Amino acid sequence: MEVIIKENYDQICDEAVGLIYKNWQEKKDLVLGLATGRSPLGVYERLIALYKKGKMDFSRVRTFNLDEYIGLSKDHPQSFAYYMEKNFFRSVNIRRVNIHQLSGTTKDIESHCREYEEKISNAGGIDIQILGIGRNGHIGFNEPSSSLASRTRVKTLTQSTIDANTPSFKNKTEVPRYCLTMGIETILDARMIILLASGKEKIEAIAKTVEGPLTASVPGSALQLHRRAKIIIDHEAARLLQRKDYYIWVYENRDKVNDFLK
């Protein structure tokens, strides 16, 4: 795990896109795991800008969405499929056949989740998984108490997550209680993970994820097991980190390691 602390949200997104762009330059058929919510919006905006400038081509890029609400069709304004179409897919030249998403209206959930895992495997695995994090430490919709060995499946949302999602819906009764999500082990299978977080709302979740014990009570803490997890946050979100100065020094002096190896 590497903790990268930036000044603000714009710098967080710049850092994340730099990593994605570098990997795309090396592998044009990059496989991306995509998250929704507020945190990755700036990343998608920057990727679209690269495409419009002719610097990035998405025709061979393949994508897998992280999660979806059960009961919402792909054209529902609050579905994650709709979010991705509105905020990313329709603005780049990605091929529809290369877009993979969980369906909130599937009739056979178990088979659908199993097939999703198979599709990820057939694509050669996910190269870069983009993540946000919930206030309770959830990644994807893996709520506290989720198995660290979990795969794609149905999950029941906690009340705190439902409350956080409520402003996006017209009234509280419309907020879904169930979802489909990649499991924690599915996420950890990605070759690189980029977690984005900013602001005071994520202070405790980041502290527990980065420096707390490895526990199913804080699903984000599972990222401690990943050798290429990049936790990209701003100073506000990093405020409770005990080793904050160390993380900053390591990042600022990262190139010096290569000097010692010459």
N, C-alpha and C positions, 0 to 999 in steps of 0.2 A: 504493500500500500504506500502510495506517495501522496502527501498532503500539499497542495499548492494554494497559497493564500494570495489573493489579488485585491486590488483597491476597491473594485466595484463590480456590479453585474456585467457591464460591458466588457471588462477585462476577463471575467470568467468565461464569457462566450467566445471571446477572441482566442483564449487559450485552448478551449475545447475544439473549436473549428480548426485551429492550427494542427492539432493532433489528428483529426479526421482527414484533413487535406493531405498531410504527410503520408498517412497510410494509404489513402486513395492513389497517390502518385506511384506508390510501390505495387498496388494491386487494384486494377481498374474495376474488377468485379467484386469489390468490397461488400461484405455482408454486415449490415448495420442493424442493431437492435434499437428500436425507437420508443421513446417515452413521450407522454403527453403532460399537460399541466403548464404552469407558468414558467418553470425553470428552463426548459429547452427551447422556448419560443425564440430567444435571441440567437440560438444556434441555427435553427431552421432559417431565420431571416438572413443570416450570413452565408449559409450554404446556397440559398437562392441567389444571393448577390454574386457569388462566385460563378454560378451557372450562367447568369445573365451577362457577365463580363467575359464569358468564353473560357474561363479558367478551370472549370470543372464540368465533367460530363457524367450524367447519371444513367446513361443507357444500359450499362452493364451492372450497375449497383443493385443489390438485392436487399430487401428490408423485411424485418419481422417486428411486429408491434408487441409491446410488453404485456398489454392487458386490454380488457373490454368489459363493460357492464353487461350483465345478463338481463335480457328483456328489451334492450335498445337495438333497433335496426341500424344498419350502417349509415342511413341517411337521417337519423335522428340528430338534431343539433347538438346534443350533449354526448353523443357516442364518440369514442376515440377514433373510429374510422372517419367520421365527419371532420373531427379536429385535424387529423393528418392530411386529409384532402384539402381542407381550407388553408392550412398553415404551411404546407410543404409540397405535397405531391402534384397539385395542379399547376405549380409554378416552375417545375423542373421537367426534364425529359426522361424521367424514369418510366420503364416499360411496365404496364399493368400486370403482366405475368410475373414480374419480379417483386410485386408487393404481396406480402403475406400478413394476414390479420386474423385474430381470433373473432369468432362470430358470436354475438350476444343472442342470436335467435336460433342457434343450432338445436336440433331435436335430440341428438345423442351426444351429450357432453363428454362422456368418457372417451368415446371413439374420436371425437373432434380434438380433444386435448392430446391424445396419443398420436394422432396423425400430424398435429402441429409439431410435436417433438421430432417426428420422423422427417418432416420437411426441413427442420433446422439441421438435422444430421445430414440429410441428402445434399444440403447446400454447403457442406463442409464445416458447419458450425458458424457461430457469430464472431466476426472479427472485432467489432467495437460495440459494446452495449452502453447506451446512454441511459442514465438514471436520474431521477429526482429523489427526494426523501420526504416522508411524511413527518409530522411533528412527533408522532409516536415511534419513529424509527423504521416505519415500513418502507420497503423497496418493492417496486411493482405494487401489487396489492397483497403482498405477503405481510399480513398483520402480525403483531406480537403473538408469540406462541407457535408461529409457523415452523414446520420442520426445516432444519437446515439442509436436509436431504430431499426436499420437495421438488417435484417436477410440475409442469403445466397442469393446472387443475382448477376446480371451482373453489372459491373462498367466500366466507361471510364477512362483510365489512364491520368493523367496530363502530361504536357510536361516535367516537371522536372523528373518524374518517368521514362518516355520513354527515356530521355537522360541518366539517371542512368543505364538503362537496355541495352542501345545500345552496349556497349563493348562486351556483350555476344553473339552478332549476327554478321554475316559476313558483313552486311551493314545495314544502318539505315532504309531502306524501309522494312526490314523483321521484325522489332520490332512490336509486337502486340499492338494495341491501346485499345483493350477490354479484359476483364478478367472476371472470376467468382471468387467470394470470400465469405468466411464466413462474416456475418455482425458484426457490433460492439456489438450488443446485444447477438448474438450467441457466440462471444468470451467471453463476460462478464458472460455468463452462466457457464463457466468452473469453477470447484471447486478451482483450483489453476492456476495462470498465471505466467509464467516465461518469462520475457522480457530481451533479451541480447543485449548489445550495447557496442562498444568499439571504441576508436579513436576520433580524432578531428572532423570528418565529422558529428558526431551525437551530438555534444555539444548543439546546439540550440534546437534540437528536444527533447533531454532529459530534458533540463531546462524547456521547455514549458510543457512537459508531466507531470513532477513531481511537479513543483512549479507554473506553469501558471494557468490561469483560466480554468475551465471546458468549453470546446467549441468544436463545430463541426469543427472549423477551424484547430484544432490540434486533430485528432482522438485519438492519444495516451493518451490525457488527460482524456479520459473516464475511464482509469485504476484507476484513483483516487477514483472511485466508488466501486472498488473491494476490499474486505477485505483481500484477500489472493494473491494479486498481488506482485510478487517479481521482482523488477527492479535491475538486476545484471549488473553492469557497471564497467569500469575501471576509474582511476583518470582523464584521459584525457577527457573522455565523461562527467565526473562529474564536470568539471572545472567551469561552470557557476552556479552551484547550490549554493544558498545562505546559505543553512542549511547543507552543506557538512559535517562539523565537527560533527554536531548533529547526522547525519545518521551513521557516523563511530562509534561514542560513543555508540549509541543504539545497533548496531550490535555486537560490542565487549563486551558489558555488558548484552547481552540478557539473559544469564543463571541466572543472579542475580534476575530477576523477580520471578523465581520459589523459590528462597531463602526467599523472603519476604512472600510468600504464605504458607510456611511450618509452 
